[in-house]
Amino acid sequence: MELQTLTAISPIDGRYRRQVESLDGFFSEFGLIRYRVRIEVEYLFHLSESGFLALPDAARSALQGLIDDFSLAQAARIKDIEKVTNHDVKAVEYFIKSVLEEAGAGAIKEWVHFGLTSQDINNTAIPLSWKEGLSTAYLPLAHGLVAQLHGLAVSWKDIPMLARTHGQPASPTRLGKEFMVFVERLRGQLSAFEALPFGAKFGGATGNFNAHVIAYPATDWIAFGNSFVDGRLGLARQQFTTQIEHYDGLAAQFDALKRINTTLIDLCRDIWTYISMDYFKQKVKEGEVGSSAMPHKVNPIDFENAEGNLGLANALYEHLSSKLPVSRLQRDLTDSTVLRNLGVPLGHSLLAVNSILRGLDKLILNEGVMARDLDNNWAVVAEAVQTVLRRVGYPNPYEALKALTRGASGITQETMARFIEGLDVSEDVKKELKAITPHNYTGVVAGY
C-alpha cells in the first residue's frame, strides 16, 4: 500500500501526523538532507570569507537559495544521486557541485566538502536541527504548559483540599499550591535543560584536521573550526574528538528531557486521581462517547494518553542516552541509524504536552466534593491540636490525640469539640483550638 496516514506503521506518521507535523522540517529524511546542505553551504561561505576562495555573485546567490528555499524536489535529486553513490553525504556534495556548475562556477566546485569527512557534516547538521527543532516546536509548548499550570494555581490558590500521604487523609493543603509544586519542578528542569550546550564535532576524518593541515599548514585550523561551529552555527565545538562527537552533551539533554517527562507523568497521575475522587469534573464535548458500553462515562483520556506517550518517549531517550556515547575506538556506525530517530521521542513528548493542555482545559473544579471530604476528616486537625498543646506545656499531647484518632472512624467536629472541652487548659486555649478546622488548617506558602 502507498504510504499515507492510514497505512503508516508508526502512529507518529499516521494517527498523530497532524499533531507533530511541525517536526518534519527538522527530523524527517528531508529535514536531515536540508541541514546537511545548509552545513556544506555555510562551510563554503566560511572558506570564502576566510580568503580561501572567491565566490562569484551568481554562485553565492544560488547557494544562498539552497539555505533559504530548499525544496522537496532538490531533496529528491540528492536521493537519486545517493542511489548511485550509496553514500548519503557524498550525494549532498555532488548535488552542491552540480548547483555550482549550473551557476557557472564549476571551477570552484572542489572546495565543496574540502578536507571534511561525513561526520563533520552529520555532527553539525544533526545538533543544529535538534537545537532549532526544540526551540521552534517543543520549548514554546513546554513553557506554555507551565504558564497554564501557573494560571490554574493562581485561580485555585485559596481552595482548601484534603491532602493524602500514603493514600491516607493528611494535613490539609490548598489546591493551587499543589499545582505550584509542578510549576516549580518543571521550571527547574526546563532551566537545567536550557543551560546545556549543543555540542558539535568538526575536525576532519579523525578529529585532527589532517587534510586541512597538509593542504594549508600555516593556517590555524582550530581557530577556523571554532569560529565556524561556535560563531557561524551557534553550536559548541568539541576540541578533542574521534571521527564523531562524544554525544555526552546530547545524552545529558536526553536525560534532562526524561526528567521533564517523568515530572509530567507524576502530574498526569495526580490529576487522574483527583478526577477519580470527583475533585474535578470534565467538560463534555458534543458527540463524544466515553465507553462503547457505558453511556455515563467521561474518561480522563487526555491524561492517560499523555502518560502513555511520555513513557514511550522516556524509553527511547533512555536508549539514546546510554547508546550514543559508546563507540568502538575512533568510530563505528551504530550512531548513524540511532540518530535518525531523534524526532520520534520528541514527537511523543509533543503529543503528551498537547494532551495535557487539552485535559487541563476540560477540568471543572468540584468544590462541593472537596469541602465534603474535608468535613468528613476532622481527624486531620489532630496535628494542629497537639502542636498547640505542646506550646502551652500540656503533658503528652501527641499520645492523647493518638488515643482519640488513630484508626478511629467517625471523628467529627463535635468529637473534637468534646475532646477539647475536656482538656485541662485555659478557656482562651480551648477557644483557639475550637477555631481550627480542616478548612483553615492549611499553613502558608510563598507567594505566587
Secondary structure, 3 states (H helix, E strand, C coil): CCCCCCCCCCCCCCCCHHHHHHHHHHHCHHHHHHHHHHHHHHHHHHHHHCCCCCCCHHHHHHHHHHHHCCCHHHHHHHHHHHHHHCCHHHHHHHHHHHHHHHCCCHHHHHHCCCCCCHHHHHHHHHHHHHHHHHHHHHHHHHHHHHHHHHHHHHHCCCCEEEEEECCEEEEEEEHHHHHHHHHHHHHHHHHHHHCCCCEECCCCCCCCCHHHHHHCCCCCHHHHHHHHHHHHCCCEECCCCCCCCCCHHHHHHHHHHHHHHHHHHHHHHHHHHHHHCCCEEECCCCCCCCCCCCCCCCCCHHHHHHHHHHHHHHHHHHHHHHHCCCCCCCCCCHHHHHHCCCHHHHHHHHHHHHHHHHHHHHEEECHHHHHHHHHCCHHHHHHHHHHHHHHCCCCCHHHHHHHHHCCCCCCCHHHHHHHHHCCCCCHHHHHHHHCCCCCCCCCCCCCC
